[in-house]
């Protein structure tokens, strides 16, 4: 392990029924807020009305910005930031899935800086200035409720990039697994893939020794598998839903990677897909992940066997480890090809160019277990055909 500094300022209020404390908890942090959400399920299911009712009792003044869509766009976030600045709110509340929470962080950054959120993407600028962010997740997948990261898509180029602002790391996250009861099966499956990817990207890409970290990565993965199996059988299994929700948070909270940080190459390569084709992020990860493992199996051979044994205890070689993971993806309907997602082979050069615009270093490469230039990125995409 190498030296590290870890600071997690987020207060987590976790548990079934925790949402009923939202008004009281948020009132400790802010008197006037802007709720950033979609116009879909949080409204349709009555969650937004329930939150507004709590705010009325707790004397929290709230405005609603319900413009969030999957793969949130720069223009939407910039407009929300300007609105927050005009309203003079104390904090931004991200209410929904990963897109809503990422958008809330972006809105909070724009509200405190005279710039577009895109100016802070792709390593262009950095800032620690942000309005306080509060998160209430309704989906277990991205872990955005516990970290300082967000992802946005450029309106014109469709490049998709992450930004980091430690000032936008949530000051409060209210995680109520009961809010995820209405999540459709497809989103549950996509969320499982996302959590496993978060848990294991540094496990595969870092060459720093991290004995405890490695065990955490594998334990989170095993927990997700076990809890997903239970939830498929019984979606109302409260204990399984709670463990699944906490795995989502812990996978990308920072503890898992401290001392052995590595690049999140799978995410970088997937972002071009969901930015350009507006597909589910989890499905894009399911497409890329096993091909990535195959491409780098020689470099990461020692990591593949313990990983593979989570999916099949009999896996004894790197190839068998990849096969076990692929078979699991197949069992949940996530062993995918480009054609399954409506992506043509002709898109590969443009996808590779998008990856490089967002993430390339001065050598025209992205970080991975071995550096990847355009040739290697295109080769990985071709494996998805």
N, C-alpha and C positions, 0 to 999 in steps of 0.2 A: 504493500500500500504506500501511496505517497501522501504528503501532508495535505490537509484540507481545512477549510473553515465552513461550518454548517450552521446556519441560523434559520430556524423555522418559526416565524412570528405569528403564524396563523393559529387562532383559537378554533378548535374543532368541537362542535356540539353534535354528537353522534348518537343515533339509536332510533328504534321504531317509535314514532310519535314526536321526535325532536322538532319537526316542523311546527308543532303547536307552540313552541317557544320562540319562533322567529321574531315576532314583533318585539317581545321583551328584550331579546338578545341584541337585535339590531338597534334598538333605542339607546343602548349603552354606547354605541359607536357613532350614531348619526341622528340628526333631527329631521333632515330633509334628504331624500334619496331619489335617484332615477333608476327604475327597474328596467333592465335590458333583457328582452325575451323574444320569443317568436309569437306569431299570431295563431299558432296551432294548438298543440296539446295542453299547454299550461292554461290556456283560456278555455278550451273545449272541456277539459276535465274539472274546471272550477278551482284549480290551484291558485290562479292569479287573484280571483275574487277572495279566496280564503286569506291570502297574504295581505291584501288591501284591508280586509276587515280587521286583521290583527294590528295593522298599522294604525288604523283609526282608534282602536282601544289604547295602543301604546303611545299615541300622540306623535307618530312619525308621518311627516308629510311626504307624499310620494307622487311622482309622475311616471308614466309608462312609455317606453320606447320599444314597440313590438315589431320591429322591422328585421329581426334576425332570421336568416335562412341558412340551410346547411352550406358549409364552405363559405363563411361570411366574407363579403366583399369590402374592399377599402372604402368605397364611397359611402356605404352604410355606416361604417365605423366612424369615419370622419364627420359625417352629419350628426351622429349621436354625440360625439365629443363636443361639437359646437353647441348642440342643444344643452348638454350638461353645463357648459360654461355659461350659457345664457340664463339658465335656471338657478345658478349659484347653489348647486346641491353639495352636500357634505360627503356623499359616498355614492358609488355605483353598485347596484345589486344585480349580479348575473343569475338569472333564474331559468333553468332548463338543462339541456345537454351541453356537450363540449363547445358547440358553436356559440351558444348564448354566453357561456362563461368566458370564452376567448374574446368574444365581441365586447363584453363588459370591461375586460382588461384594456382592450384597445381604446374604447371610449374614455376610460379613465386616464389613459396616457395622453390622448389628444386634448382632453379638457384642461390639462396642465401644461401643455407645450404648444407653441405656435408652429405646428408642423402637421403633416399627414402621418397616419400610422405607418404608411409605406416607407417613410423616411427612416424608420427604426427597424426595418426588415433587411434581411440579406446582409447584415453587418455594416450597414451604411452609417448609422448613428447609434449612440447609446444615450439612455436617460434613466435617471432614478426618480424622476418627478412623475407623480401620478396621484389622482384622487384615490382615497381608500376604496378597496374592492371587497365586496361581500358576495359569497357564492352559495347558492342553494341548488345542488345538482338533482336532476330528475332522471338521470341515466348514469349507470356505472360503466365507464369506458375510458375517458380521456385523462382522468386525474387532475383536470384543470383546477379543481377546488383546492389543491394543495401545493401549487407551484407558481412560478413567476413567468411562465411561458404562454404564448398565444400564437395562433396561426391565422393568417389572412390571405385572401386571393386578390390579385390585381385585376381590376375591371377590364382593362384592355388586353393585356398580354396573357392573362389567365395564369401567370406565374403564382405559385403558392409558396409562402415563406413564413417562417417563424420570427417572432420578436421576443426579446427578453427585457423585462423591466422589474427589478426587485421591489420597486415601490408599488407595483401592481400585484404583488403576491397577496392573496386574500388576507385581510386582517381577521376575518371571521368566515367560517364555512359551516353551514348547517346541513348535516348529512343524515337524511331520514330515509332508510331503505324502503319504507312503505310508499314513498313517492315514485319508486321504480316499478311498482306492481303492474302498472298499465303499459309498460314497455313491450312492444311487439316482439315476438320470438326472434325475428331477423335482427333487430337491434341488440337483443341480448347476446346472440351469437357473435355479431360484429364486435360488440363490447369485449367479449372474452378474448378475441384475437388481439384487440388493441391493448388490453391489460398485459397479456403475455408478452407482446412485443416490447412494451415499456419496461417490463421486468427484466428482459433478457438482452436487449440491444447492447448495453455496455458489457454484459457477461460475455458476449461473443466478440465485441470489437476492441475491448481494452486488453492490453497485455500486462497491465499491472496486477500483481497478486492481490487478491481480496478474498480471503478464505470465508469470512462471515458474509461478505457481499454475495459471493457465489451461492452460498447456501440460502440466502434470502431470495435471490432470483429464482432458484429452483423451487423453493418452498411456495413462493407466490404463484408460480406456474402450476404446481400441483394443487394448490388450494382452488385456483380458478377451475381446473378440470373437475375436481370433486364437487364443487358447489354448482357448476354448470349442469352436471349430470343430475344433481338433485333438483335443480330448478326446472329442467326439462320435464322431469317426472311430475313435479309438484310446484307450479309457479308461485304458490302461496306459502312455500316453506320459508318462514320468517328468519330462521337462523342462517339458512343458506344464503338468503338475499342480503343479510347483514354482512356476512363474511365476504361475499362477492363485492359489495360496495366498499368495504374497507380495503380489500385487495387493490381495487381501482385507485384509491387514494395513495396507498403506501407504495405502489409500483413506481410512482413518479414524484414522490415527495422530496427526494434528495438523499435520504438515508441509504437507499439501495445502491447508490452510485458513488457515494463519498469515498475518496481514496483510490478509486479505480475508474474515473470518468473515461468514457469512450464515445466515439461518434455514433449518432443515431441514423446510420446510413439507410436503413430500411424505410424510415419515415421520410427522409429527404427524397428518396427515389419514388416513394408512393405519392408524395405531395403533388408531383407533376401530373399524376394520373387524375387525382380527385380535383385538382385545380382546372385542368383542361376539359375533363369529361364529367365533372360534377357527380362522381360516383361516391358511394359510401366509403369513408376512410377505412373502416374495418375490413371491408371486402378488398380494398386495394392492398392492405397489409397482408391479408391472407394470400393474395396472388403473388406478392413479391417475396415474402418471408422464406418459403422452402427453396425457391430458386437461389436466393442469396446464400442460404446455407450450403447448397450444392456448389455454387461458384467458389466458395472459400473453404470447402470441407478439409482441404489439406492443411490450411493455416489454423483452423479451429477444431481440429480432430479431437483434441483432448477435452473440449467442451461439449462436443456433440453426443458422446456416449451417455454422460449423466443426464443431459437434457432428454435424449431419446428414451431413456428408461422410465421417465415419468409417463410417457405415452404407451410404452410396451416394456415391461421389466426384462424381457428377453433380449432387448437390443444390445448387441455386443461390439458393433463396429460403427464408425461414423455414418456409413451408408445406411445401416439398419436404423440408426437414430433418426436420420432424415426421413426414411420410409415410415417410421412409426409416427412421426409428426404429421407427415402428409396423409397417412391413413386416418388420423384423428380429424384433420381438416375435412377429408372426404366424408367422414361419419356425420359431420354437422353441416354438410352441404357447402363447404368453403374451400374445396380443392378446385381452383378456378383457372381459367385461361382468358386471354384477351377477348376472345369471341363471346365469352359468358358475360362480359361487361360492355360489349358493343364497341370495342377498340380495334381498329384496323392496324395491320402491320405497317402501313404507310405513315402512321403517326409516330413511329419510333424516333426518327431524327429530331422531330420537333420536341418530343418529350425529353430527350437527352439534352437538347439545347436549353430547355427550361430549367432542368436540374442544374446545369452549369451556370446559368445566369444567376441563380439564387445562391448556390453553395460552393462554387469553384474557388480554389485558392489561386495564388499568382502563377501557379504552374498549370492551371487549367484542369485541376483534378479535385475530386472530393475525397474526404477521409473515409476509410473503411479498413477492414483487416489488412488489405493491401490497397494502395491508392488506386482510384478509378478515374480514368479520363473518359472522353466521349466514346471511344471504342469499347471500353469495358461496360459502360452504362448501357449502350445499345445492345451489347451481347446479353446482358441480364434481361433487358426487355424482350429480346428474341426468345429467351428461354420461356417466356410467358405465353408464347404462341401455341 
